[in-house]
């Protein structure tokens, strides 16, 4: 090695980490693995096919300004981070700057099972998986669809109602627990005005102030839930199959966001998480419980709807062939009934996809309508 080469090599090795972005090759393909947090981001960058650079911590504003400068210089920037409770704002912002960003489902990033987890290691693993993904390996990343802002706002409205219902159930259960532990009558709707008027006549004076602490909250929640329910039902289509209900149809549609996002029935079933798990090796093939891989809110709504279909749509083909298991008075084990209702729920999702994309009609699917659909929600 010549003296000039040695000098250049020493200068490169002594370059501080803080200035590593300034030495990038013009118009490089820059891949960024991001481990996102509330106050900062930990980022690992890879320029073209070089080794990933050391992790660096940014404030969100600093990171956005840095990416904007890279794009302005002509670099092609690709970024990836895991879906979490921080939403998709960062992805949308990077897209508006001209960068390419994907969001992936959370997964175990310790590929070597070293039992060491740090922000830098996670960002590096995401960066390396992004490199494989861009080279043509679609299985390197489990990319999720980014909903439009309008879709996300509508979906949040439906989810807010579900959160209020859960909160009401917890407070209601706390009051009933207090009544039961005191060996007092404990009706399910103890907090409603009519029931409370009759109940407090039989309650000792010491317990009434404790229950009065939560009653105003429950009454307020009940009013808010009723208001949100009315708003959601107004968005339902006019013609709904018997047993589906306005609220259920709106909730399922908003969780899906766009039915046209799916290319085939396998993708629909996979998104519900209602597909059976499988362990196969050699001549051995074992199918287990459902994978729960997809949207949990959609899965709960479909299973609840499937039980209603047993009552209101017994002639619906997926229900009809399992009516000897799911019907009233059927003698079947709990495990067998669960398998049957999961199969109905999975087929319901596929049929709704075919119906919403214009591939079939409700009549061809065996779904019926009646005048009492509006009463079912």
N, C-alpha and C positions, 0 to 999 in steps of 0.2 A: 504494500500500500504506500502510495506516495505521501510526501509531507503535507501537500495540499489536501489530500483526501482525509488524512488523519485529523487535520485541523477542522475540516467541515464536519467530520463525524463527532468530534468532541463538542462542537458548537450545538449540534443537534441533540446530543445527550444532556447538555447542560441547559436546554431550553426549559423554562418554568412551565408547570402544568397549567397555570392560569392563562397562558397565551397559546394553548394548543390549537384553538380554533383559527388563529391567524395564519397558521402554516399549512392550511388545507390547499389541495390542488385545485386550481380554478375549474369550475363546472364539474364538480365531482358528484357522485351519487352518495349521499349522506343518509345513513340509516340511524335512527334514534330509538333506543329502548328507554322508556320512561316509567319510573316508579313514582306514582303520584301520591301526594299527601296534602293535608289541609293548607299548610303554610309554605311548603317548598316542593320542588321536584328534583329527583335524582335521575340524571340522564347519562347514558353511555352511548357514545357515537362511534360509528364505523364508516370510514371513508373508502368508497369503492369496495375492494376486496382485502383491504388491509386488516390487521388485527384491531379489535375494538380498543378504544382509548380508555383511560382511567375514568371512573365515574366522577361526575361533577354535580354539585348541588346548586340549584337556581331558585330564586323567588319566581313566582308565576310571571310577573311583569317582565323580569329580566329574561326569562326563557323565551317569551313571546317576541321581545325585541331582538333577541339573538337569532331566532329562526327567521324573522323578517329580514334581517341583514343578510343571512345566508341565501335566502331566496332572491334578494335584490342583486347579489353578486352573481347569480346565474346557476347556483347549485340546485340539484334535484333532491329535495328533502322528503324522506319517508319516515314516519313516526308510528309507534305502537305503544299502547298502554292497556292495562286491564280495566274492565268495567267494574265500577265500585260506586260508592255513595256520592261521588262528586259530579255525577252527571256527564253529559256530552259537550259541555261548553268549551272545553279545551280543544276537542276534536273539531268542532265547528269553527273556532277561532283560527286554528292552524289551516283549515281548508280555505278560509277567506284570505289568508296570506299567500296562498299558492302552494302550500305544502300538502303532502298526501298523508293522511292519518287514518289508521284503523284502530278499532277497539275490539279487544278479545275477551272472551269469558274467563273469569278467574280460574286458575288451575295451579297445580303444584309445579313450582319452577325449579325445585332441587332435583334435577335429573339424575345426578349421581348418588342421591340419597346420603349426602354427607351430614345431614342434620344440622347444617349451618345455613341460616337465612339472614341476609342483610339486604339493605336497599340496593347497594351496588351490585350484589350478585343477581338479584332479581332483574335489575335493569339490563345487565349484561346478557342474561339468558334471553330476555325479550328481544334484545338487539340481534343476537345470533339466530333466533327463530325467524325474525323479520328478514334476515339475509336469505335464509333458506326459502322463505315464502316468496320473495321477489325473484328467486332463481327458478321458480316454477313448481314448488312443492306446496300444494294447497292445504296439506294436512299439518304443516308446521305451525299454523295459527288457527285457532277456532274463532274466526272473525264473526262478529255480530252485526246486525243491521242497525244503523243509526237512524232513529225516527226523526221525522221532520218536527220542527218546533210546534207546529199546530197539532200534530199527532200526539206529541208528548204532553201538551197542555190538556188535551181532551182525556188522555189516559190518566193523568194525575187527578182529574176531577172524579173519575170513577174510583180510583184507588183511595182518594180522600174519604169517600163515603164508606168504603170497607174499613178504613182505619177508625172512623168514628163509631161504626157498629161494634168493632172489637173493644174499643174503649168503653162503650156503654155496657157491654157484656161483662167486662171486668168489674166495673163499679156495681152493677146489679148483683154479681156473684158475691162481692164483699158484703153487701147488705144482707143477703140471704144467709151467708155464713154466720154473721153475727146473730141473726134470729135463730138459726138452727142450733148453734152452740148454747144459746140461752133457753132452749126447749120451748120456743115460741112459734106460732104459725109463720110460715115463710113462703107466701105465694110468689110465683115467678116475677110478676109485674108489681111488686110491693110498692114501688115508688110512684106509680101513676095515680092521679088525683082520686079517681073513684075507688081504687083498691086501698089507697092510703087512708082515705076517710073511714073505711070500715075497719082497717087493721089497727089503727092507733087507739081504738077503744079498748083493745085487748092487750096493749103493751104497757109495761111498767114505765113510770116516769123517767127513770134513769137512761133508758135506751133510746127514747125519742130524740133527744138532742144529737146523739151520735149518728142516727140515720138522717136527720135533717141536714147534716153536713154535706152529704152526697146527693140528696134529692134535687136541689136546684141545678146541680151539674147534669144529672140524668134528664131532667126536664128540658134543659137547654140542648143537650145532645139529641134528644128525641125530635125537637123542632128542627134542628139543623139537618138531621138525617132525612126527615120527611121532605124538607125543601130540596135537598140534593136529589132525592129519589124522583121527585116530580120533574126536575130539570132533565134528568137522564131519560126518563120515560117519554118525554116530549120529543126526544131525538130518535126514538125507535121507529122502524118502518111500520106502515099501516097494516100490512098483511104479515102475520107471524104464525108459524105452525102451532097447533094446539099443544100446550104444556111448556112451550119455550119461554114465553113471557117477555115483556118489553124490557125490563131491567136486565135480564140475563142476556138478551140479544145485544143490547148496547154494550154491556161489560165485556162480552166475548169479542165483539167487533173492535173495541178500543184496545184490548190487549193484543190483538193480532196486528192492528194498525193498517195493514194493507194485505188483503188476501192474495193479491197478485205477486207477492214476494216469493211465493212457493212455486216451484217448477213441477213437482210431482207429489203424489200422495205420501211417499216415504218422508219427504221433508215436513209435511204437515204433521204426521204422526210423531216424528222425532221431536218437533217443537213442543208438543204437548207433554212429553216425558212419560207417556203411557205405554211405551214399547217395552216388552219383557227384556230383562238382562239375559246375557248368555255367556256361558263358559264352555268352549269347545276345544278339544285337543285330541288329535287322532280320531279314534272311533267313538269318543265320548262326547256327548252333546247334552248340556244341562241348561235349561232356561229357568231363570229366577224371577224375582220381583221386578217391578217396573224400574226403569233407569232413573226417573225423576230428573231427566237431563234438561228439560226445557223450562217453560214458564210455569211457576207453581200456582200463580193466581188463575191462569187459564185452566190448569189441570183440575183444581178444586171446582171451578165453575162447571166444567164438563162432566165431572163425576156427579155433582148435584143434579145437573140437568138430565143425566142418564137415568137416575132414579125416578125423576118426574116423567120421563118418557115411558117407563114401565107402566105408570098409572094412566097417562093420558094418550099414549100412542102404542097400545099393545100390538097393533098390526104392523108397526114399523119393522121391516125385515130383520135388522140386527137384534131387536128386542124379541120378535116373534119366535125366532129359533132358539132363544134362551129363556123363554117364558116358563118352561118347566123347572128352571132353576131360580129365576127371579120373581116369578108370580106369587100371588098371595096363596099361602098354604103349601108352597113347594117345600119338599123335604130335601134340603141340600146343606152341606157344611158351610161354615163361614168363609173358608178359603175358596171354595168353589164359587160362591156368590160374588166374592171380590173379583175373581178372575173374569167372571161373566160381565160384571158391570164395567170393569175397565175396558173390556173389548167393545162394549156398546159405546162408551165415551170416546174411545179412539176412532171408531167408525163415524160417530157423530161429527167429529172435527173434520174428517175427510169429506163427508157429505156436505157439510156447510161450506167447505172450500170449493167443491164442485158447484154448489148452488150459487155462491157469491161471484164466481168467475164465469157464470153462464154456460157451464158444461152440461147442466141438466136442469130439471125443474123439480119442484117439491112433489108434484104428483108422481113423477117417475121414481122418486126416492121412496114413495109410500107414505109421505107425510100428509096429514089431514088438517083441515082448518075448521073452526067453529066460531060461534058468536061470543064465546066466553073467554077468548084468548086474552083480552085486555085485563081480565081479573087475575091472571096468573103472572106473578113477578117474583 
